[in-house]
Amino acid sequence: MRNENQVTPANEEVSGPDGDRRSFLKTGSAMSASVAALSAAPMVHAQDTAGGNSDTVRLAMVGCGGRGGGAVNDTMSINENIELVAMADVDGEKLDPFRRGALKRHENKVKVADSKMHSGIDAYRRVLDDPDVDVVMFATPPGFRPQYIAEAVDAGKHVFAEKPTCVDPAGFKICLSAHEQAIANGTAIVTGTQYRRQTNYVEAVKRIHGGEIGDIIAATTRYCSTGIWNRIRKPDMSDTEYQIYNWMHFIWLSGDQIAEQAVHNIDTMNWIMGGPPESAYGSGGRFTRPEGSEMWDNIEVDYIYPGNRLLSFMCRQIPGTAGDNSNIIYGTNGTCTIYGANRGAVITDRDGKESWSMQGNISAAYRQEHKDLIDSIRDGKPIVELKATAESSMTAVLGRMAAYTGQSVKWDFATKESKLDLFPADFDIKGARPESKHAIPGKTKLI
Ligand SMILES: NC(=O)c1ccc[n+]([C@@H]2O[C@H](COP(=O)([O-])OP(=O)(O)OC[C@H]3O[C@@H](n4cnc5c(N)ncnc54)[C@H](O)[C@@H]3O)[C@@H](O)[C@H]2O)c1
């Protein structure tokens, strides 16, 4: 399993100056010019090819797992005149149960022919090549996201991309490029940061920005939970197949909990603070992860935002510990607390007297992002929100870099100078991967 010539991503922070993704970027720019020149992407289908009408928006799902199923249900529950017409998953066994599940709930909106169910590592390309597809939805492990989004934009497809949108600086740059290209092409990109569309979050942030708690001095944000799944390797899986199957535990695929899960809180904070932080200093460690996992159990980061405002961040997944998913913003005149999921938001003055509160409804937020996407396509005003989500994903990466290495890391270094590229330069679905190792501060290098 171990290739002595390779270093372990989490431990040594692989640099890939001319890896696949960067050479793709060059192709991407060239293609983008030609796509833009054709003023290309059709907003929706002009032809009725599958039983809908000319206004029917046709969707494809890439990554037919848990959230993929949720996203299909969300979009079908809130949008009319849409159809799921194609599916792709690296694991062919996922496809039929996924289609059956979608059919059970939305019989009239699921029109996936057997010939449009694609499996294998290049399955997403069959979807991008399909002229019947208007919108591609990505719910694969995050490590694939930057490249897949960029290729989808090149192909003139509208995109729904789950969070996080990148797990390293190399992926961040691809996202920034794809964002610009989508604007030029007229293709939409909506991302799975549903809290930006949750009404109690929207109202709380509006009140903070309106000065209701005074000037922001500092904030805390926590995503602490009790654990995460671990999938046992099946016989005959290559190292790469196994890592993709058990993707949460491999940093090149998940980005660790801080990127995979806590990006929701970090995204909320970037939204409130008006953009990403200037620097990060952090720590963390591991006690309970399974053998072979590269994940840490917990990461704590002090982020400094412009205006010398401190964000104290914490994430943890340890069984038996107290959970907390909350964002608390301290202002000169009061405090705003926004809880995750359905637990609402509240504003109090400096004496603790409540002046405002509101309940939350996360299910509505999950659906709203899909309504906004489809409406924006139909209105000819495609939403492109990749940059903000990429910045939030990169803020998580910045915190992870600081914690893994034990160094103070600046945003400018991480986004402009860092050579960190976790995607395997020698990616081969049947190939071996180096033995996994977790990061050790003081030994893991900042690159
Ligand atoms: N917005 C949210 O609140 C939310 C909630 C849960 C998950 N997510 C995100 O959704 C994504 C998927 O998470 P999940 O829980 O559904 O994971 P999952 O493991 O249940 O599903 C992932 C699916 O992708 C497939 N896959 C893996 N690599 C692929 C590739 N290269 N091409 C095609 N298919 C591939 C897998 O076989 C699997 O079916 C993650 O990015 C996760 O962070 C977001």
The ligand as an SDF file (V2000), in Angstrom:
LIG
                    3D

 44 48  0  0  0  0  0  0  0  0999 V2000
  -25.5990   20.9510    2.8150 N   0  0  0  0  0  0  0  0  0  0  0  0
  -25.6360   20.0400    3.7790 C   0  0  0  0  0  0  0  0  0  0  0  0
  -26.1650   20.2800    4.8570 O   0  0  0  0  0  0  0  0  0  0  0  0
  -25.0320   18.6980    3.5430 C   0  0  0  0  0  0  0  0  0  0  0  0
  -25.4330   17.6040    4.3160 C   0  0  0  0  0  0  0  0  0  0  0  0
  -24.8270   16.3590    4.0830 C   0  0  0  0  0  0  0  0  0  0  0  0
  -23.8310   16.2420    3.1370 C   0  0  0  0  0  0  0  0  0  0  0  0
  -23.4540   17.3470    2.4140 N   0  0  0  0  0  0  0  0  0  0  0  0
  -22.3680   17.2530    1.4170 C   0  0  0  0  0  0  0  0  0  0  0  0
  -22.7980   16.4460    0.3380 O   0  0  0  0  0  0  0  0  0  0  0  0
  -21.6840   15.7430   -0.2060 C   0  0  0  0  0  0  0  0  0  0  0  0
  -22.0020   14.2460   -0.2220 C   0  0  0  0  0  0  0  0  0  0  0  0
  -22.2200   13.8080    1.0830 O   0  0  0  0  0  0  0  0  0  0  0  0
  -23.0960   12.4820    1.3820 P   0  0  0  0  0  0  0  0  0  0  0  0
  -23.3790   12.4990    2.8280 O   0  0  0  0  0  0  0  0  0  0  0  0
  -24.2090   12.3870    0.4110 O   0  0  0  0  0  0  0  0  0  0  0  0
  -22.0230   11.3380    1.0620 O   0  0  0  0  0  0  0  0  0  0  0  0
  -22.3370    9.8340    0.5830 P   0  0  0  0  0  0  0  0  0  0  0  0
  -21.1060    9.0500    0.8410 O   0  0  0  0  0  0  0  0  0  0  0  0
  -23.6290    9.3750    1.1750 O   0  0  0  0  0  0  0  0  0  0  0  0
  -22.5610    9.9840   -0.9890 O   0  0  0  0  0  0  0  0  0  0  0  0
  -21.5260   10.2810   -1.8850 C   0  0  0  0  0  0  0  0  0  0  0  0
  -21.8320    9.5780   -3.1940 C   0  0  0  0  0  0  0  0  0  0  0  0
  -20.8970   10.0020   -4.1930 O   0  0  0  0  0  0  0  0  0  0  0  0
  -20.4420    8.8500   -4.8920 C   0  0  0  0  0  0  0  0  0  0  0  0
  -19.1280    9.2010   -5.4680 N   0  0  0  0  0  0  0  0  0  0  0  0
  -17.9230    9.2410   -4.8580 C   0  0  0  0  0  0  0  0  0  0  0  0
  -16.9940    9.7220   -5.7020 N   0  0  0  0  0  0  0  0  0  0  0  0
  -17.6080    9.9410   -6.8780 C   0  0  0  0  0  0  0  0  0  0  0  0
  -17.1740   10.4200   -8.1370 C   0  0  0  0  0  0  0  0  0  0  0  0
  -15.9030   10.8010   -8.3370 N   0  0  0  0  0  0  0  0  0  0  0  0
  -18.0700   10.5080   -9.1400 N   0  0  0  0  0  0  0  0  0  0  0  0
  -19.3610   10.1320   -8.9530 C   0  0  0  0  0  0  0  0  0  0  0  0
  -19.8350    9.6630   -7.7780 N   0  0  0  0  0  0  0  0  0  0  0  0
  -18.9630    9.5960   -6.7450 C   0  0  0  0  0  0  0  0  0  0  0  0
  -20.4310    7.7430   -3.8680 C   0  0  0  0  0  0  0  0  0  0  0  0
  -20.4160    6.4630   -4.4380 O   0  0  0  0  0  0  0  0  0  0  0  0
  -21.7090    8.0440   -3.0960 C   0  0  0  0  0  0  0  0  0  0  0  0
  -22.8270    7.4410   -3.6900 O   0  0  0  0  0  0  0  0  0  0  0  0
  -20.4880   16.1240    0.6630 C   0  0  0  0  0  0  0  0  0  0  0  0
  -19.7860   17.1750    0.0810 O   0  0  0  0  0  0  0  0  0  0  0  0
  -21.1200   16.5940    1.9560 C   0  0  0  0  0  0  0  0  0  0  0  0
  -20.3100   17.5260    2.6490 O   0  0  0  0  0  0  0  0  0  0  0  0
  -24.0460   18.5460    2.5850 C   0  0  0  0  0  0  0  0  0  0  0  0
  1  2  1  0
  2  3  2  0
  2  4  1  0
  4  5  1  0
  4 44  2  0
  5  6  2  0
  6  7  1  0
  7  8  2  0
  8  9  1  0
  8 44  1  0
  9 10  1  0
  9 42  1  0
 10 11  1  0
 11 12  1  0
 11 40  1  0
 12 13  1  0
 13 14  1  0
 14 15  2  0
 14 16  1  0
 14 17  1  0
 17 18  1  0
 18 19  2  0
 18 20  1  0
 18 21  1  0
 21 22  1  0
 22 23  1  0
 23 24  1  0
 23 38  1  0
 24 25  1  0
 25 26  1  0
 25 36  1  0
 26 27  1  0
 26 35  1  0
 27 28  2  0
 28 29  1  0
 29 30  1  0
 29 35  2  0
 30 31  1  0
 30 32  2  0
 32 33  1  0
 33 34  2  0
 34 35  1  0
 36 37  1  0
 36 38  1  0
 38 39  1  0
 40 41  1  0
 40 42  1  0
 42 43  1  0
M  CHG  2   8   1  16  -1
M  END
$$$$
